[in-house]
Amino acid sequence: MTGHCQHDHAARAGSRHTARLWWSLALVATVFVLEAVVGLVTGSLALLSDAGHMLTDVVGLAMALAAIHLANRAGTGGGRSFGLYRLEIVAAFANAVLLFGVAGYVVVEAVRRLDDPPEIAAGTVLAVAAVGLVVNAIALLLLRPGAAESLNVEGAYLEVLADLIGSVGVIVAAVIIAATGWQWVDAVAGALLGLWILPRAWRLGRRALRVLLQAAPPGLDLTAVRSDLAGVDGVVDVHDLHVWTLTSEMDVASAHVMVAAGTDAHRVLDRARSILADRYGVSHATLQVEPDDHTGCEEVTW
């Protein structure tokens, strides 16, 4: 006998934040174009690095919206697909890869420019960076509620946060250049921004990769889960236990629960599902309740 419980948490959580993501995308895309054009015209590496990071924000927000749309489709109709739920994790991992690429380019270019720094129009750079700071602050406020519920939205939130700090760095560099004429400050600021991005990209990529590899959720003790399930009255063995994260805030489990002959399988199934949901936050569980005289499961070797 098998039983499962399905919740469309990911789709509902994503839908609640779609409008905020759209507004954030529109704002960030506008400033990206502005910073990229002005950065190319003025030759400011700090501004170009901030624009590059803005580009990853644009791509990341677009992927977040696409992931939410596809996850919503996964929860409609007669069939369901776990794969569509995982698209937001793929999007978060892609964001991390993009961040690594941008950071690497900026650091290499900064080192190259230190020997012969170009002349920077500090006033123009300062004005554009100030606009970027304001827009990033607005986008940050829009994304903050969803960052606590979705790894995908959290990825976008972290990128915008990094951009906000990046805008502050560009402003400081522009002020120093205007006051002292030290053109090399722009390259140093660009390099520091690139180095600041790297650990955040690593953290996001590591978390997303852990989900994609279907590792057990951090902090969850599989031994304790097995012990609690085995402690249900009538249960004589628990095997083929797997717990993994499907998408943000959605852990799932599967297990074979062996019971003594004559045990009420319905009661065991209900109790096991209650334990997983109440003690471990696993609300989607597929459990196979089988009598102890059943044969064949031991043939599974992986």
JOWO-V997068 format. One record per pair of residues at least 24 apart in sequence whose ideal C-beta (glycine too) atoms are under 7 Angstrom apart, sorted by the first residue. I is the first residue (numbers start at 1). J is the second residue. D is the distance in whole Angstrom. If there is no record, write none. Layout:
BEGIN
i,j,d
I,J,D
I,J,D
END
This chain:
BEGIN
i,j,d
1,265,5
1,269,7
1,289,5
2,286,7
2,287,7
2,288,5
3,269,5
3,273,7
3,287,6
4,284,7
4,285,6
4,286,4
5,273,6
5,283,6
5,284,6
5,285,6
6,80,7
6,284,6
7,283,5
7,284,6
8,75,4
9,249,6
9,250,5
10,71,5
10,85,5
10,247,5
10,248,6
10,250,5
11,71,5
11,72,5
11,74,7
11,75,4
13,149,5
13,150,6
13,249,7
14,68,3
14,71,6
14,72,7
14,150,6
15,68,7
15,72,6
17,145,7
17,146,4
17,153,6
18,65,7
18,68,6
20,142,4
20,143,6
20,146,6
21,61,6
21,64,6
21,65,5
22,65,7
23,142,6
24,61,6
24,139,4
24,142,5
24,143,6
25,58,7
25,61,4
25,62,6
25,65,7
27,135,5
27,138,6
27,139,5
28,54,6
28,57,5
28,58,6
28,61,6
28,135,7
28,139,6
28,160,7
29,58,5
31,131,6
31,132,5
31,135,5
32,58,6
34,128,6
34,131,7
35,128,6
35,132,6
38,124,6
38,128,5
42,120,6
42,121,4
42,124,6
42,125,6
43,118,4
43,120,6
44,120,5
44,125,5
44,186,5
45,109,6
45,110,6
45,113,6
45,186,6
45,187,5
45,190,4
46,169,7
46,170,5
46,173,5
46,186,5
46,189,4
46,190,5
46,193,7
47,125,5
47,128,6
47,129,7
47,170,6
49,106,4
49,190,4
49,193,5
49,194,6
50,132,6
50,163,7
50,166,5
50,167,6
50,170,5
50,193,7
52,102,4
52,105,7
52,106,7
53,102,6
53,162,6
53,163,5
53,166,6
53,197,7
54,163,6
56,95,6
56,98,4
56,99,6
56,102,6
56,159,6
57,156,7
57,159,5
57,160,6
57,163,6
59,98,6
60,95,4
60,155,6
60,156,5
60,159,6
61,156,5
63,91,4
63,94,6
64,88,7
64,91,6
64,152,5
64,153,6
64,156,5
67,91,5
67,152,6
82,246,6
85,246,5
85,247,4
86,246,7
86,247,6
88,150,7
88,151,7
88,152,4
88,247,6
88,248,7
89,151,6
89,208,5
89,211,5
89,212,6
89,247,6
91,152,6
92,151,5
92,152,5
92,155,4
92,204,6
92,208,4
93,205,6
93,208,4
93,209,6
93,212,7
95,155,5
95,159,6
95,204,6
96,201,5
96,204,4
96,205,3
96,208,6
97,205,7
99,159,7
99,197,5
99,201,4
100,201,5
102,197,7
103,194,4
103,197,4
103,198,5
103,201,7
106,190,5
106,191,7
106,193,6
106,194,4
107,191,5
107,194,4
107,195,6
110,187,4
110,188,7
110,190,5
110,191,4
110,194,7
111,191,7
113,187,4
114,184,6
114,187,5
117,183,4
117,184,5
117,186,7
117,187,6
118,183,7
119,183,6
120,177,6
120,183,6
120,186,5
122,174,5
122,177,4
122,178,4
123,178,7
125,170,7
125,174,4
126,171,6
126,174,4
126,175,7
126,178,7
129,167,5
129,170,4
129,171,5
129,174,6
130,171,6
132,167,4
133,164,7
133,167,4
133,168,6
133,171,7
136,160,6
136,163,5
136,164,4
136,167,6
137,164,6
140,164,6
149,248,7
149,249,6
150,248,4
151,207,7
151,208,7
151,248,4
152,248,6
155,204,5
158,200,6
158,204,6
162,196,7
162,197,6
162,200,6
165,196,7
166,193,5
169,193,5
211,245,5
214,244,4
215,244,7
216,243,5
216,244,6
217,243,7
217,245,5
217,251,5
220,280,6
225,280,6
228,275,5
228,279,6
229,255,7
229,257,6
229,272,5
229,275,6
232,268,6
232,271,5
232,272,6
234,259,5
234,260,6
234,263,3
234,268,6
235,259,6
235,268,6
236,260,5
236,292,5
239,297,7
240,300,7
243,282,6
250,284,7
251,281,6
251,282,5
252,282,7
252,284,4
252,285,7
253,282,5
253,285,4
254,286,5
255,287,6
256,288,5
256,290,6
256,297,6
257,287,6
257,288,7
257,289,5
258,290,6
258,292,5
259,289,6
259,291,6
259,292,7
260,292,6
261,291,6
261,292,6
261,293,6
265,289,5
END
